[in-house]
Amino acid sequence: MRGAAFAMVLLVAARALAAGGDYRLDSREWNGLGRLGDEAAAAGCTISATETLDWSALAARDVVWFVYPRTAVDGGRLRRWLEAGGRAVVADDFGASDAALAALEIRRLRGELDHVDRYDDNAALPVARQALSTELSVGIADVVANHPAFFSAATPATFAFSPGAALVVEGRLGKGYFVAISDPSVLINNMLEIDENLAFARALIKRTCKPGERIHLVTQSF
């Protein structure tokens, strides 16, 4: 498991990215999402950041990604949209999406991750192993997280740090499909320098968005 490890020193700094970065889609800084945007475009998906989410205006070709939301995500609206056939990614480790996660029968937890492998022996970078072979995880042995929370879920984990401590949970609700990630920084530029994380990001795009469809990226306050 090797990517460009030289930049990992940046990730040992303060975890609160709002202080030094902001998950901006147009950012090439270490904590931006510029690389993710490039990968979506290469897959034929339009991705755009939005500060306003109108659930009633979403169409069948729309996908919603909540990545580090700092405004509460309405669990009831998310559940109804998924039941009708929507697709969503919820990547959050600070709590704004707790109601949305609860609607998916997922709880966000924090605590020590004991007896878990670490990337480059860095205590801040625990490794989640593939726990379930799915279209999202095929060919990806592990994903590296950065100071993550973890999930307890009714649905089996796709990637987990240990039993009962999930990094990635995916599932269906009605006609819809969702992916929940307990660490949004898995998707930032710096972390996509790790080969497995880049493979995961590409698989996540492919699994949730077909060519010609649109990803609405909801991040920070909206």
N, C-alpha and C positions, 0 to 999 in steps of 0.2 A: 504494500500500500504506500505509494509515493506520489506526491505532487511537488510543487515548489514550496518547500518548507521554510525558506528564508524569511518569509513575511509573517510567520506564525508568532513571532515575538510581539507583534502588534496586538494580538488577541489576548495577551496576558494583562493588558491594561484594563481600565474600568469597563465593566460590561454594559453600562447604560449608554447605548449608542447615541442617544439624543444629545449627549454632551459633545460628541466629536464627529457625528455623522448622522445620516437620517434616512437611510434606505431609499434614497432618490433613484429613480429609474434612469436618469440622465447622468448619474455620478460614476466617475471612474476611480473614486477614492476607495480605500480598502473596505469600507463598510457601505458602499453603494450597491446598486442593482444593475449597473450598466451591462455587465456580462450576461446576466439573466435575460435582459432585454434583447441582446444580440442573439442568444440561443432561441428565444421565442420567434424572432423574425426569421431566423434560418429555418425554423420548422414551419414557416408559412402562417404563423399566428400573429395577429395584430395585438400588441400589448400596450396599454396606456394607463397611466396613473390617474385616478379620479378622486376628487375631494367631496363628491356628492354621489350617494348611491340611492337610486330610485328603483326599488325592487319591482315595482309595477311596470317599469319600462324595459326590464330584461327580456331578451328574446331567446329562442331555442339555441341560437348560435353563440350565446354569451356564456362566459365562464367568469367566476369571481374568485380572486385570490386575496385573502386578508393576510398581509405579511407585516407583522409588528404593528397591529392596530392599537391606537391609544384612545379611541372612542369605543364605547361599548357596542358589541355586535349583537343585534337582536336575535336571540335564539329561536323565537317563534317564527319570525319571517324567514330565517335561514331554513328551518325545518320544512315550512310549507313550500318554499321554492325547490328544495331538494325533492320532496315528495312528488312534485309536479314534473320532475325530470331535469332539474338544474344540476350544475357541477360546481364544486367549490373546493378551495384549498384554504385551510385555517392554520397559519403558522404564527404561534404566539407563546411567549413564555413569561409575560408579566401580568396577565389577568384580564385585559379588556374583552377577551373573547370567552370568558368563563361561562357565561350564559349560553353562548352558542355551542361550546363544547358539551355542556350539560345536556343540551338537546340531542347531542349525538351519543350520549351515555359515556362521556369521557370526563375524567377529572384531571386537572393540572396539579402536580405536586412538586415540591422542592425538598431536597435533602441530599445527603451524601450518597454517592454512587460507589459503593465498595466493591472490590474485586472485579473491576471493569478495566479492560485494556485502555491505554492512553496513546494517542498519536504522538510519536517522537518522545514518549515518556513525559509528556507535558500534562500535568495534573488538570489543567483547564480544558483539555481536549479529549473527552471520553469518546470511545468508539462504540457505536451501536451495530450489532451484527444482524444480518438477515435472519428473521425468525419465521417468515412465511414467504413461499415462492408465489409471486403474483406477476401480472403484466408490468407492474410498477417496479418490482425488485429483481426481475430476471437478469442474471449476469452481473449483479451488484452485490458483492459480499458484505460490504459494510459502509457506513456513513459516519463521518466525524462531526461531532457537535462542539459547541463553544460555550462553556458555563451554562449548560441547558437546565431547563425544568424537565420533568418527565411525566408521562401519562399513566394513569390506571384506567383501563377501559374494558367495557363488556365485549368489544370486538377484539379478536386476536391481533397482536402487533405484527406489523410487517418488518420493522426494524426495532430492536430492543437492546437496551444496555444490559438488562438482566430480566429474569421472569418478573412480571408485574411492574416493570419500569420501561415503558415504550418511548421511543423517539418518533416513530411514524405509525399511525393507525389509518387504515382506509376501509371504506365500506360503502354499502348502498342504503339509501333511505327512500322508500317508495320507488319511483322511477329514476331517482338521482344517484349521484356518486360524489363522495367526498374523500379528501385526504387531510388529516390533521397532523401537524408537525410541532413538536414541543420546543423547538429552537429555530426561530426564523433566521438566525445568522448562518444556518446551513447554506442559505441562498445568496449571501453577500459575495462581492468580488473576491475578497481574500480567501474565503473558504472554498470557492470554486476553483482555486489553484490546486486543490487536492483532486486527484483523478476520479476517485469514487464519488465525491460530492458532485463533480461536474456531470458524471454519468447519471447520477440521481436526478439532478436538475433537468437534464435532457429527457429522462424517462417521465418525470412529472409533467413536463410540457406536453409530451406526446400522449400521455394517458388522459389528460384533462382537456386538451384543445386540438381539434383537427385542423388541417390547413384551411385557411379562409375564415376561421372563427376568431372571436375576440376575447382577450383576457382583460378584465377590468381589475387593475391592481389597486387595492385599497390599503393604505399604510398611514401610520401616524394618525393625526386627527382628521376626521372626515365628517 
